[in-house]
Amino acid sequence: MKISSAYKTIRDEVAAKKATLVAVVKKRTIPQIQTLIDEGAADIGFGTVQDAEDKLVQLHFNGKVHLVGHLQKNKVRKAILLFDMIQSIDSLALAERISQVAAEMERTVSLLLQVNIADDSHKFGFSLAELHSALPRLAALPQLDIRGLMMIGKADVSEESTRQDFVQCRQLFTEIRDTNIFGKIFTDLSMGMSDDYPLALAEGATMVRVGSALFA
């Protein structure tokens, strides 16, 4: 019952902002995940390819499946088959690998570019300089639908510091969108998790990735 109540509260908060709630279910049991699905969760997120592979076959789910954790190049083929969106494209080399494999499989892959706004050495993602440099090559890759940006905020920092990171990421998203380099599909800004999703929504997130708060 606690899962149900928490999910409904957060779902309504996110819906009020016309954003998408991705229910992050890594480390959760099948009954816990199925409860969210039965309550109407339409987007679920996994941290690894292996976790999704193990659990999806046990779930009754017809919604969208997201990868929100780091993707290893040797798992690209499985990821293309499992996920509707890969949110964690953190390098040009990974994007190139996905493009190559997707072409072999005759598939088109929806993805987000993960940005390391704070230049945190403990996190994956493009630095601002790397992303700007890579944009023309990313836009030229076949089989990829690059739909927006994803960022992970810093842990254990002030609300104002977190807000500034969200503002900077939104500004970067707007700047890239306005160049039209990826066309009209560049519409998704995924930022905010359990501890800071209300702040992310206030600063323009179109998608939030919430895990532990759904099970509080």
Solvent accessible surface area in square Angstrom, and as a share of the most:
residue,aa,sasa,rsa
1,M,197,0.88
2,K,144,0.61
3,I,29,0.15
4,S,13,0.09
5,S,70,0.45
6,A,18,0.14
7,Y,7,0.03
8,K,86,0.36
9,T,77,0.45
10,I,10,0.05
11,R,84,0.31
12,D,79,0.41
13,E,67,0.30
14,V,2,0.01
15,A,61,0.47
16,A,82,0.63
17,K,115,0.49
18,K,189,0.80
19,A,16,0.13
20,T,47,0.27
21,L,23,0.11
22,V,0,0.00
23,A,1,0.01
24,V,13,0.07
25,V,0,0.00
26,K,99,0.42
27,K,188,0.80
28,R,62,0.23
29,T,73,0.43
30,I,41,0.21
31,P,97,0.61
32,Q,50,0.22
33,I,0,0.00
34,Q,30,0.13
35,T,48,0.28
36,L,0,0.00
37,I,22,0.11
38,D,107,0.55
39,E,52,0.23
40,G,49,0.47
41,A,7,0.06
42,A,62,0.48
43,D,16,0.08
44,I,0,0.00
45,G,0,0.00
46,F,0,0.00
47,G,9,0.09
48,T,72,0.42
49,V,8,0.05
50,Q,88,0.39
51,D,28,0.15
52,A,0,0.00
53,E,56,0.25
54,D,71,0.37
55,K,30,0.13
56,L,36,0.18
57,V,127,0.73
58,Q,101,0.45
59,L,15,0.08
60,H,150,0.67
61,F,36,0.15
62,N,160,0.82
63,G,31,0.30
64,K,121,0.51
65,V,11,0.06
66,H,4,0.02
67,L,0,0.00
68,V,14,0.08
69,G,17,0.16
70,H,76,0.34
71,L,3,0.01
72,Q,101,0.45
73,K,104,0.44
74,N,123,0.63
75,K,58,0.25
76,V,1,0.00
77,R,109,0.40
78,K,91,0.38
79,A,0,0.00
80,I,7,0.04
81,L,107,0.53
82,L,44,0.22
83,F,16,0.07
84,D,73,0.38
85,M,15,0.07
86,I,1,0.00
87,Q,0,0.00
88,S,0,0.00
89,I,0,0.00
90,D,16,0.08
91,S,39,0.25
92,L,31,0.15
93,A,45,0.35
94,L,4,0.02
95,A,0,0.00
96,E,62,0.28
97,R,81,0.30
98,I,0,0.00
99,S,5,0.03
100,Q,96,0.43
101,V,1,0.00
102,A,0,0.00
103,A,48,0.37
104,E,101,0.45
105,M,41,0.19
106,E,155,0.69
107,R,99,0.36
108,T,84,0.49
109,V,8,0.05
110,S,21,0.14
111,L,0,0.00
112,L,0,0.00
113,L,0,0.00
114,Q,9,0.04
115,V,2,0.01
116,N,16,0.08
117,I,16,0.08
118,A,40,0.31
119,D,108,0.56
120,D,31,0.16
121,S,111,0.72
122,H,170,0.76
123,K,56,0.24
124,F,112,0.47
125,G,17,0.16
126,F,4,0.02
127,S,26,0.17
128,L,56,0.28
129,A,79,0.61
130,E,98,0.44
131,L,0,0.00
132,H,79,0.35
133,S,87,0.56
134,A,7,0.05
135,L,17,0.09
136,P,85,0.54
137,R,144,0.53
138,L,1,0.01
139,A,40,0.31
140,A,81,0.63
141,L,35,0.17
142,P,79,0.49
143,Q,59,0.26
144,L,21,0.11
145,D,38,0.20
146,I,5,0.02
147,R,70,0.26
148,G,0,0.00
149,L,0,0.00
150,M,0,0.00
151,M,2,0.01
152,I,51,0.26
153,G,9,0.08
154,K,58,0.24
155,A,77,0.60
156,D,153,0.79
157,V,60,0.34
158,S,68,0.44
159,E,116,0.52
160,E,96,0.43
161,S,36,0.23
162,T,11,0.06
163,R,69,0.25
164,Q,94,0.42
165,D,14,0.07
166,F,0,0.00
167,V,27,0.16
168,Q,71,0.32
169,C,0,0.00
170,R,77,0.28
171,Q,105,0.47
172,L,10,0.05
173,F,12,0.05
174,T,45,0.26
175,E,90,0.40
176,I,1,0.01
177,R,106,0.39
178,D,98,0.51
179,T,87,0.51
180,N,97,0.50
181,I,62,0.31
182,F,24,0.10
183,G,26,0.25
184,K,186,0.79
185,I,60,0.31
186,F,3,0.01
187,T,74,0.43
188,D,26,0.14
189,L,1,0.00
190,S,0,0.00
191,M,0,0.00
192,G,2,0.02
193,M,72,0.32
194,S,23,0.15
195,D,146,0.76
196,D,25,0.13
197,Y,16,0.06
198,P,68,0.43
199,L,22,0.11
200,A,0,0.00
201,L,14,0.07
202,A,63,0.49
203,E,22,0.10
204,G,32,0.31
205,A,7,0.05
206,T,46,0.27
207,M,12,0.05
208,V,0,0.00
209,R,6,0.02
210,V,0,0.00
211,G,13,0.12
212,S,69,0.45
213,A,25,0.20
214,L,0,0.00
215,F,27,0.11
216,A,80,0.62
